Amino acid sequence: MKKLIALGLTAAMSLSTLAGCASEKNEEIGVTEAGNTATESETANSTGEVAKPELTGKIVVASNRTDLEEDLAAYAAKFMEENPGTTVEFETIKEYDDVIPTRIAGGEAPDLFYVVDPINQDTYADYFLPIDDLDFTADDILFYENGRGSDGNLYVLPLTVSYCGMIYNKVAFKNAGIENVPKTVDEFYEDCDKLKEAGITPVGTAFKDIWPIYAWCGWGEVNLTAGDERGENKYAEQDEIYDDVMLDSMNIVRNLYKKGELEEDIMSANWDQFKLDLAQGRVAMHYSETWLPEQFVELGANAEDIGMFPFPGAKNIKAGSGKQWGISKDTESPELAKAFLSYMLNNPVSDADIPSNKNIAVEDPFVAELLSYGVEPLSPILGNAAFSNIRNAIELDGQQFFLTYVMEEDDAKAQQLVDDWNAKWAAERPNWVEGN
C-alpha cells in the first residue's frame, strides 16, 4: 500500500522537513492588449535581452471560504500590487457545490474554481484549460498526477494537502474527567457518555449546513480510514455502494443521535455556531481535517487547548489533496489566471493550510499531535471516473442521504434506504464498468 508517512514529516512529527524556500518559478507571462500571449519578438528589449512582459486583464476566483472574505481580498490586493494592470476578485460562495454547477451550465463559470460534481477525469477537458505549461512538476506539488484528465493532460492542481482526524477541545475533556483520547470505538462511546453527563455536547456536526459531515460519509475518507487504499474507487468494483465499511462509520453518528449526544436541535446546528461552541468548550469533538483547528484558535481558543487524534479504531489516517483547482476554458484572461494559480501554489492563501507545494516549510502542532499516536497516513491510489459517473447517473447525494439515514428513527426504514440505493447502484454500475 502506498502509505504516506506524514508526507515527509520527521519522527518528531514535524512538517519542518518540507523546509525550503518557496518556489520562485511563477514568472509573469506576457499578454497583448487583446489578452493573447505575447510573441517571442514582443518579449525582447532593444539590447536583445528578454524583457519581463506585464500581465493584464481581470479574473474572478470562486472560493467557498466565506470565513476568509477579508483575507482573500487582501491576498488578491497584494498580487495586484505586484502586478499593476491586473484585476483579481475573489467571490466567496457558501453553497459552492450547488452554485458553481449552475453557473457553469449557464455559461458563467468563474475564471478559477475548484472541481465540483459532476466534473471528473473524463470531463476535465470540457471545463478546464490544460495547465501542463505551469512551471511545476510532481517533484514540486503533492498529488500532482491526480490532476490529469483521461486524455493525459494536466487540468487541475491542489493548493493544499490534509489529514482526517478527530478535533477536540482539551478543556472539555478535562472537565468531563477524560485523561486520554479514545483509541477504540467503545472508548469513544464511553467518553461521549462522560461528556454528556458533564453537560457538554460530545460531538458537533453542523448538520444544518450539511457539508461539514463529509468525513463521516465520504467514501474516500471512510475507506482510507479503514485501511483500503482504493478509497472510493472500490465501489466501481462492487454492487453495494453502502457496504459494512460505510455503515460502520455512519452508524456511529446514528447511535450518537439516538443517545442525544449530538447538538440538541440538530437541524438548527449551523457551522458558525458550532465553531464558536467548540472553541469555547461547549462542544467537545468534531471529525474533520487539519485545515480546521486554527479556526477555533481564531475564535478565541488557546492553541494548546485544541488538539487532534486519529478516528477511534482507525487502521490509517486519510491523507489526501485539498480542492483541485483549474482554469475555466472560457476565461478571457488565461495567462493571468495561470499566473495567479501559480501565485497561489507558491504563496499559501491561509496559514492554517498545509501547502501542496513541497518547497514551502511548514510546522503544524495539530498535525504533529495527530501523527504522534502512531497511526500511519494513507493516500488513495489514482483511480478513474467510474465511481463519480455511476453516482452522478443515479443522482446520489451522499451527504443528504447520510443526514436522512441518521435521523430516521425506525431501523427497518433506515435499512430500506440503504437497500434502495444499493439496488440503484447495482443496476447502473454495468453501464460504466467494462466486463460487468
C-alpha positions as CSV (number, residue, x, y, z in Angstrom):
1,M,0.0,0.0,0.0
2,K,1.1,3.5,-0.7
3,K,1.4,4.8,2.8
4,L,2.4,8.4,3.2
5,I,4.4,8.6,6.4
6,A,3.5,12.2,7.2
7,L,4.2,13.2,3.6
8,G,7.8,13.9,4.6
9,L,7.4,14.5,8.3
10,T,10.2,13.5,10.6
11,A,9.9,11.1,13.5
12,A,9.3,14.2,15.7
13,M,6.1,14.6,13.7
14,S,7.0,18.0,12.4
15,L,6.3,19.2,8.9
16,S,9.5,21.1,9.0
17,T,11.3,18.6,6.9
18,L,9.5,20.0,4.0
19,A,11.7,23.1,4.5
20,G,12.9,25.1,1.7
21,C,12.3,28.4,0.2
22,A,9.1,28.9,-1.7
23,S,9.5,28.3,-5.3
24,E,10.2,31.4,-7.4
25,K,9.0,29.8,-10.6
26,N,5.9,31.8,-11.1
27,E,7.3,34.3,-13.5
28,E,4.8,36.6,-15.1
29,I,3.6,35.7,-18.6
30,G,3.2,38.4,-21.2
31,V,-0.1,39.2,-22.8
32,T,-1.0,41.6,-25.5
33,E,-3.6,44.3,-25.1
34,A,-6.1,41.9,-26.6
35,G,-5.3,39.4,-23.9
36,N,-3.3,37.0,-26.0
37,T,0.1,35.6,-25.2
38,A,2.9,37.8,-26.3
39,T,5.2,36.6,-29.1
40,E,8.9,36.0,-28.6
41,S,9.7,39.2,-30.5
42,E,7.5,41.2,-28.2
43,T,9.4,39.9,-25.1
44,A,12.9,41.1,-26.2
45,N,14.1,44.6,-25.5
46,S,16.4,46.7,-27.6
47,T,19.5,45.2,-26.1
48,G,18.5,41.7,-27.1
49,E,17.7,40.7,-23.6
50,V,14.4,39.0,-22.8
51,A,12.1,41.5,-21.1
52,K,9.7,40.7,-18.4
53,P,6.3,41.3,-20.0
54,E,3.4,42.6,-17.9
55,L,0.2,40.9,-17.2
56,T,-3.2,42.5,-17.9
57,G,-6.8,41.5,-17.6
58,K,-9.3,40.6,-15.0
59,I,-10.2,37.3,-13.4
60,V,-12.8,36.1,-10.8
61,V,-11.7,33.4,-8.4
62,A,-14.5,31.4,-6.7
63,S,-14.0,30.2,-3.2
64,N,-16.1,28.5,-0.6
65,R,-14.2,30.2,2.2
66,T,-16.8,32.7,3.3
67,D,-14.9,32.9,6.6
68,L,-11.9,34.4,4.9
69,E,-13.6,37.0,2.8
70,E,-11.5,39.9,4.0
71,D,-8.2,37.9,4.0
72,L,-8.9,36.8,0.4
73,A,-9.4,40.4,-0.7
74,A,-6.1,41.4,0.9
75,Y,-4.4,38.4,-0.7
76,A,-5.7,39.5,-4.2
77,A,-4.7,43.1,-3.5
78,K,-1.1,42.0,-2.8
79,F,-1.0,40.2,-6.1
80,M,-2.4,43.2,-7.9
81,E,0.1,45.5,-6.3
82,E,2.9,43.3,-7.5
83,N,1.3,43.1,-11.0
84,P,-0.1,46.5,-11.9
85,G,-2.7,46.5,-14.6
86,T,-4.4,43.3,-13.3
87,T,-7.7,42.8,-11.5
88,V,-8.3,39.8,-9.3
89,E,-11.5,39.4,-7.5
90,F,-12.4,36.6,-5.0
91,E,-16.1,35.6,-5.0
92,T,-17.0,33.7,-1.8
93,I,-19.9,31.4,-2.1
94,K,-21.5,29.5,0.8
95,E,-23.4,26.9,-1.2
96,Y,-20.5,26.4,-3.5
97,D,-21.2,22.8,-4.7
98,D,-24.7,23.9,-5.8
99,V,-24.0,27.3,-7.2
100,I,-20.9,26.5,-9.3
101,P,-22.5,23.8,-11.5
102,T,-25.5,26.1,-12.1
103,R,-23.1,28.9,-13.1
104,I,-21.2,26.6,-15.4
105,A,-24.4,25.3,-17.1
106,G,-25.4,28.9,-17.7
107,G,-22.1,29.8,-19.3
108,E,-21.0,31.9,-16.4
109,A,-18.1,29.9,-14.9
110,P,-15.6,31.8,-12.8
111,D,-12.1,32.1,-14.2
112,L,-10.6,30.0,-11.4
113,F,-12.6,27.4,-9.5
114,Y,-12.2,24.0,-7.9
115,V,-13.6,20.7,-9.1
116,V,-17.2,20.0,-8.1
117,D,-19.6,17.2,-9.1
118,P,-20.2,16.1,-11.9
119,I,-16.8,17.1,-13.1
120,N,-14.2,14.2,-13.2
121,Q,-11.2,13.0,-15.1
122,D,-13.3,12.1,-18.1
123,T,-14.7,15.6,-18.4
124,Y,-11.9,17.9,-17.2
125,A,-11.3,19.0,-20.8
126,D,-14.9,20.1,-21.1
127,Y,-14.5,22.6,-18.3
128,F,-10.8,23.5,-17.8
129,L,-7.8,24.6,-19.8
130,P,-4.7,22.4,-19.8
131,I,-2.0,23.7,-17.4
132,D,0.9,21.5,-18.3
133,D,2.9,24.6,-19.1
134,L,2.8,25.8,-15.5
135,D,6.4,25.7,-14.1
136,F,5.7,22.9,-11.7
137,T,6.2,19.1,-11.7
138,A,5.4,16.2,-9.5
139,D,8.7,17.0,-7.7
140,D,7.1,20.2,-6.6
141,I,3.5,19.5,-5.9
142,L,2.0,16.7,-3.9
143,F,-0.8,14.7,-5.7
144,Y,0.3,16.4,-8.9
145,E,-0.6,13.4,-11.1
146,N,-4.1,13.3,-9.7
147,G,-4.8,16.4,-11.8
148,R,-4.5,14.7,-15.1
149,G,-7.6,14.1,-17.3
150,S,-8.3,10.9,-19.1
151,D,-6.6,12.3,-22.1
152,G,-3.3,12.6,-20.2
153,N,-3.3,16.4,-20.0
154,L,-2.9,18.2,-16.7
155,Y,-6.0,20.3,-15.8
156,V,-6.2,20.8,-12.1
157,L,-3.9,21.0,-9.1
158,P,-4.4,21.1,-5.3
159,L,-3.3,24.1,-3.3
160,T,-3.3,22.1,-0.1
161,V,-3.0,18.7,1.5
162,S,-4.8,17.5,4.6
163,Y,-5.3,14.7,7.1
164,C,-8.5,13.5,8.6
165,G,-8.8,13.2,12.4
166,M,-11.0,14.0,15.4
167,I,-10.6,17.6,16.5
168,Y,-11.2,18.0,20.3
169,N,-11.3,20.7,23.0
170,K,-8.9,19.5,25.7
171,V,-10.5,21.7,28.4
172,A,-13.9,20.0,27.6
173,F,-12.2,16.6,28.0
174,K,-10.6,17.6,31.4
175,N,-13.9,19.0,32.7
176,A,-15.5,15.6,31.9
177,G,-12.7,13.7,33.7
178,I,-11.3,12.3,30.5
179,E,-7.5,11.9,30.7
180,N,-6.6,10.2,27.5
181,V,-8.0,10.3,23.9
182,P,-10.1,7.3,22.9
183,K,-8.4,4.7,20.8
184,T,-11.3,2.3,20.2
185,V,-14.9,2.9,19.3
186,D,-16.0,1.5,22.7
187,E,-13.7,4.0,24.5
188,F,-15.2,6.8,22.2
189,Y,-18.7,5.9,23.3
190,E,-17.7,5.9,26.9
191,D,-16.1,9.3,26.6
192,C,-19.2,10.7,24.9
193,D,-21.3,9.4,27.8
194,K,-18.9,11.2,30.3
195,L,-19.1,14.4,28.3
196,K,-22.9,14.3,28.2
197,E,-23.0,13.8,31.9
198,A,-20.8,16.9,32.4
199,G,-23.2,19.0,30.3
200,I,-21.0,19.1,27.3
201,T,-22.2,18.2,23.8
202,P,-19.9,15.3,22.9
203,V,-19.8,15.7,19.1
204,G,-20.7,18.7,16.9
205,T,-21.9,18.1,13.4
206,A,-23.2,21.4,12.0
207,F,-25.9,19.3,10.3
208,K,-27.9,22.3,9.2
209,D,-25.2,23.2,6.7
210,I,-24.8,19.5,5.6
211,W,-21.3,19.7,4.1
212,P,-19.4,19.5,7.4
213,I,-20.4,15.9,7.9
214,Y,-18.4,14.7,4.8
215,A,-15.7,12.9,6.8
216,W,-18.3,10.5,8.3
217,C,-19.9,9.6,5.0
218,G,-17.4,10.3,2.2
219,W,-16.5,7.0,0.5
220,G,-12.8,8.0,0.2
221,E,-12.5,9.3,3.8
222,V,-14.2,6.2,5.3
223,N,-12.4,3.6,3.3
224,L,-8.9,5.1,3.7
225,T,-9.5,5.3,7.5
226,A,-10.4,1.6,7.3
227,G,-7.1,0.9,5.6
228,D,-8.3,0.4,2.0
229,E,-6.2,2.5,-0.4
230,R,-8.7,2.1,-3.2
231,G,-10.9,4.7,-1.4
232,E,-14.0,5.5,-3.4
233,N,-12.7,3.6,-6.4
234,K,-13.5,0.3,-4.6
235,Y,-17.2,0.9,-5.3
236,A,-16.8,0.7,-9.0
237,E,-15.9,-2.9,-8.4
238,Q,-18.9,-4.0,-6.3
239,D,-22.7,-3.7,-6.3
240,E,-23.1,-2.2,-2.8
241,I,-22.5,1.5,-2.5
242,Y,-23.3,1.3,1.2
243,D,-21.4,-1.7,2.5
244,D,-20.5,-2.7,6.0
245,V,-17.5,-0.3,6.0
246,M,-19.7,2.7,5.2
247,L,-22.4,1.6,7.6
248,D,-20.0,1.2,10.5
249,S,-19.0,4.8,10.1
250,M,-22.5,6.2,9.6
251,N,-23.9,4.2,12.4
252,I,-21.6,5.8,14.9
253,V,-23.3,9.1,14.2
254,R,-26.7,7.4,14.1
255,N,-26.1,5.9,17.6
256,L,-24.9,9.3,19.0
257,Y,-28.1,10.9,17.6
258,K,-30.3,8.3,19.3
259,K,-28.4,8.9,22.6
260,G,-28.8,12.6,22.4
261,E,-25.0,13.1,22.1
262,L,-25.1,15.5,19.1
263,E,-26.4,19.1,19.2
264,E,-29.7,19.4,21.0
265,D,-31.5,20.9,18.0
266,I,-29.7,19.1,15.2
267,M,-31.5,20.8,12.3
268,S,-30.6,24.3,13.5
269,A,-26.9,23.3,14.2
270,N,-25.1,25.6,11.8
271,W,-21.4,25.9,11.0
272,D,-20.6,29.3,12.6
273,Q,-22.3,28.5,15.9
274,F,-20.7,25.1,16.0
275,K,-17.2,26.5,15.6
276,L,-17.9,29.0,18.4
277,D,-19.2,26.3,20.7
278,L,-16.2,24.0,20.2
279,A,-13.8,26.9,20.6
280,Q,-15.5,27.7,24.0
281,G,-15.7,24.1,25.1
282,R,-19.5,23.7,24.9
283,V,-18.9,21.1,22.2
284,A,-16.1,18.6,22.7
285,M,-15.3,17.0,19.3
286,H,-15.7,17.2,15.5
287,Y,-14.5,14.9,12.8
288,S,-12.8,16.8,10.0
289,E,-9.4,17.7,8.6
290,T,-6.2,19.6,9.5
291,W,-7.3,22.8,7.9
292,L,-9.9,23.4,10.6
293,P,-8.3,23.6,14.1
294,E,-6.7,27.0,13.5
295,Q,-10.2,28.5,13.0
296,F,-11.0,27.6,16.6
297,V,-7.9,29.5,17.8
298,E,-9.1,32.5,15.7
299,L,-12.3,32.4,17.6
300,G,-10.6,32.7,20.9
301,A,-9.5,29.2,22.0
302,N,-5.9,28.8,23.2
303,A,-3.9,26.8,20.7
304,E,-2.7,24.4,23.3
305,D,-6.4,23.6,24.2
306,I,-7.2,22.3,20.8
307,G,-5.9,19.0,19.5
308,M,-6.4,16.2,17.1
309,F,-6.3,12.4,17.4
310,P,-7.0,9.6,14.9
311,F,-10.5,8.3,14.4
312,P,-11.0,5.7,17.2
313,G,-10.2,2.3,15.8
314,A,-8.7,3.7,12.6
315,K,-6.3,1.5,10.7
316,N,-5.0,4.6,8.9
317,I,-5.3,8.3,8.8
318,K,-6.7,9.5,5.5
319,A,-4.2,11.7,3.7
320,G,-5.2,13.5,0.6
321,S,-5.2,16.5,-1.6
322,G,-7.3,19.5,-0.9
323,K,-9.6,21.0,-3.5
324,Q,-8.4,20.6,-7.1
325,W,-8.2,24.0,-8.8
326,G,-8.4,24.6,-12.5
327,I,-8.8,27.5,-15.0
328,S,-12.1,27.8,-16.9
329,K,-11.8,27.0,-20.6
330,D,-13.9,30.1,-21.2
331,T,-11.7,32.6,-19.4
332,E,-10.9,35.7,-21.3
333,S,-7.6,36.1,-19.4
334,P,-5.9,32.7,-19.5
335,E,-2.4,33.9,-18.8
336,L,-3.4,36.0,-15.9
337,A,-5.4,33.0,-14.5
338,K,-2.3,30.8,-14.9
339,A,-0.1,33.4,-13.2
340,F,-2.5,33.7,-10.3
341,L,-2.8,29.9,-9.9
342,S,1.0,29.7,-9.8
343,Y,1.0,32.5,-7.2
344,M,-1.5,30.6,-5.0
345,L,0.7,27.5,-5.3
346,N,3.7,29.4,-4.2
347,N,2.0,31.6,-1.5
348,P,-0.4,29.8,0.8
349,V,-3.8,31.5,1.0
350,S,-4.2,30.6,4.7
351,D,-1.6,30.0,7.4
352,A,-3.9,27.2,8.6
353,D,-3.5,25.2,5.4
354,I,-0.7,22.7,4.7
355,P,0.5,23.6,1.2
356,S,0.8,21.1,-1.5
357,N,4.0,22.8,-2.6
358,K,6.8,20.7,-1.2
359,N,9.2,23.6,-1.3
360,I,7.4,25.5,1.4
361,A,8.4,24.9,5.0
362,V,5.6,24.2,7.4
363,E,5.2,23.4,11.1
364,D,1.7,22.5,12.4
365,P,1.2,21.5,16.0
366,F,-2.2,19.9,15.2
367,V,-0.8,17.6,12.6
368,A,2.1,16.8,14.9
369,E,-0.3,15.6,17.6
370,L,-2.5,13.7,15.2
371,L,0.5,11.8,13.9
372,S,2.1,11.2,17.3
373,Y,-0.3,8.4,18.1
374,G,1.4,6.1,15.6
375,V,-1.4,5.6,13.1
376,E,0.1,5.9,9.6
377,P,-1.4,8.2,6.9
378,L,-2.7,6.5,3.8
379,S,-3.3,8.2,0.4
380,P,-5.7,6.8,-2.3
381,I,-4.5,5.2,-5.4
382,L,-5.2,7.1,-8.5
383,G,-8.5,5.8,-9.9
384,N,-10.7,6.5,-12.8
385,A,-14.0,8.3,-13.3
386,A,-16.3,5.2,-13.0
387,F,-17.3,5.9,-9.4
388,S,-18.4,9.5,-10.0
389,N,-20.0,8.6,-13.3
390,I,-22.2,6.0,-11.6
391,R,-23.0,8.2,-8.7
392,N,-24.0,11.1,-10.9
393,A,-26.1,8.8,-13.1
394,I,-28.3,7.7,-10.2
395,E,-28.2,11.2,-8.6
396,L,-26.9,10.0,-5.2
397,D,-26.1,12.9,-2.9
398,G,-24.1,11.1,-0.2
399,Q,-24.3,13.8,2.4
400,Q,-28.0,14.3,2.1
401,F,-28.5,10.6,2.3
402,F,-26.4,10.4,5.4
403,L,-28.5,13.1,7.0
404,T,-31.7,11.3,6.2
405,Y,-30.3,8.0,7.4
406,V,-29.1,9.3,10.7
407,M,-32.4,11.0,11.5
408,E,-34.6,8.0,10.5
409,E,-35.8,6.7,13.9
410,D,-37.2,3.4,12.5
411,D,-34.3,1.0,12.0
412,A,-36.2,-1.0,9.4
413,K,-36.9,2.1,7.3
414,A,-33.3,3.2,7.6
415,Q,-32.2,-0.2,6.3
416,Q,-34.6,0.1,3.4
417,L,-33.0,3.4,2.5
418,V,-29.7,1.6,2.3
419,D,-31.2,-1.3,0.3
420,D,-32.8,1.1,-2.2
421,W,-29.6,2.9,-3.0
422,N,-27.6,-0.4,-3.2
423,A,-30.2,-1.7,-5.8
424,K,-29.8,1.5,-7.9
425,W,-26.1,1.3,-7.7
426,A,-26.0,-2.4,-8.8
427,A,-28.4,-1.7,-11.7
428,E,-26.3,1.3,-13.0
429,R,-22.8,0.0,-12.4
430,P,-22.6,-2.2,-15.5
431,N,-23.2,0.8,-17.8
432,W,-19.9,2.3,-16.7
433,V,-17.6,-0.6,-15.8
434,E,-16.2,-2.9,-18.5
435,G,-16.7,-6.6,-18.1
436,N,-19.9,-6.1,-16.0
